[in-house]
Amino acid sequence: MPAQQPQKSGEVVNPDDVLDLNANAKELRKAHTRVKMDVERYMGDLKHMLEKLAPAIKQLKNSNKGTQDEIEEVRALYRKEALQRKLLYNQLQELRGNIRVFCRVRKDDRAECCMKFPSDQDIVVQHAQQGKKIFSFDKVFEPTSTQEQVFEDTKPIITSCVDGYNVCLLAYGQTGSGKTFTMMGPESNPGINIRAMKELFQVCSDRKETQTYDLKVSLVEIYNETIQDLLTNDVKTLELRTAGNKVQIPGLIEYPIKNVDDVKKVMAMGDKNRSVASTKMNSTSSRSHLVLMLNVEGHDKVTGAISRGSLVLCDLAGSERISKTEAEGQRLVEAAAINKSLSALGQVFTALRSSQLHVPYRNSKLTQILQPSLGGDAKACLFVNASPDAYNFSETVSTLTFGSNARQVTLGQAKQNISKGNK
């Protein structure tokens, strides 16, 4: 048989495959053209949308201002709420009606302490020979209490004068018990007077959108039963005029004040003229009652109403047994006048406590000048300052007894002094 010849190797292209490939290439070209057209169209739409979005972006930026307005509105609502809380506190104080009495014990590390403090309202005074006595007050401040803590509990009563109330705060106690420290304090650690003024200016500032206030201050001392204006170079003597529950002091100088610096200047002026003398108890013992009077007149921008309130801050002269101070001569006369006026104040508290028809305000210049603050339509707070020294046990018990009796006094409902005005 003849041998077979080998076949030639190689790929054979199917004509149908070539036709399909050509068709697919044409479809791919068409798809590419369509994608390109879609991209161009979508890019145009995107550009158009961005042009439309530009005003919205600008509006969003402007909305920040609207947010700030909303924040201010929230702040206004907060201020309104804060004012409402103050009004509710005033109503509570009106219902309570009693003189609030705080006790503050001086810090004295050198002395043998005769006191214990079972709670922040009770104080126990004990002596080896004279026994133990317990007293209760609205608040007891231990020797470690700070000026800030003392003012914090007093602040709501003081600031009521901005709302049109008459407010009075008195500091009572023997010489050297810390009355002046509580009321005045040093410049580096001020007492109630300066802190009260700062708080009042802050309240006035917080309400400046709806209220305007005029504040005027005067400063007098009651020395040997005479009233002396401390804001004049010649320290002139003044007379009192009373009509019902109102007291006028013709010729009394009042200084308008705008800030705390004005207050400090007025106090420095008065301090230069104040009668100060040495006693055996305290080398810088004040021999007179110091009375700072602040009148606040508010004008409501919305209703036109006018409110008139007052704040009386009284640093009473030290109460002492004359035999203990060894006073003589002029100092004896001063001590007798001080004790007489403090006794008159005690008599007024006794009459108020027992609801007597006649209250002996006229028994001294001190009680006369304090009559508007104790006469039934004011808020009053008494600080009894005590020494922890066992050596002063008798004076301490006398001071705490005075405060305990005052705490039982009911003044009645406090009244706002507000009159209608024109819008």
Number of C-alpha atoms within 10 A of each C-alpha: 3 4 5 6 6 6 6 5 6 6 5 6 8 8 9 9 10 11 10 11 12 12 12 12 11 12 12 12 12 12 12 12 12 12 12 12 12 12 12 12 12 12 12 12 12 12 12 11 11 13 11 11 12 11 11 12 12 10 11 12 11 11 12 11 11 12 11 11 12 12 12 12 12 12 12 13 12 12 14 13 12 12 16 12 12 16 14 12 15 22 14 11 19 19 12 16 19 22 25 24 23 24 30 24 22 22 18 14 10 7 12 11 18 19 21 14 14 9 13 14 15 17 23 15 21 18 15 8 6 10 8 13 14 15 16 20 18 15 19 23 21 19 15 11 14 13 17 14 10 19 18 12 12 18 15 16 21 28 24 23 27 24 21 22 27 29 27 24 26 20 24 27 28 23 25 20 26 23 28 24 17 23 24 18 17 11 9 6 13 16 22 24 22 20 19 22 20 16 16 22 18 13 14 20 13 13 15 13 12 12 18 15 20 14 21 18 22 22 26 26 28 26 22 18 17 17 24 22 25 28 24 14 11 10 16 14 16 15 13 13 13 14 7 9 14 14 15 12 14 10 11 19 16 17 16 16 19 13 14 17 12 14 21 16 12 20 20 12 16 22 15 12 18 21 16 14 13 13 17 11 16 14 11 13 18 22 25 26 25 27 23 19 19 24 21 22 21 22 20 20 16 11 13 15 16 20 22 21 23 28 28 26 23 26 25 26 27 27 21 17 15 14 9 9 16 12 19 13 7 9 17 15 12 18 22 17 20 26 17 18 22 21 17 21 22 17 17 24 26 19 17 22 17 11 13 11 8 9 16 19 21 14 16 20 20 27 22 22 23 20 22 21 25 26 19 19 21 26 31 24 23 19 23 27 27 28 27 24 19 18 14 15 20 12 19 24 18 16 20 24 17 19 27 19 14 23 21 17 21 19 23 18 17 23 16 19 17 17 12 12 13 10 9
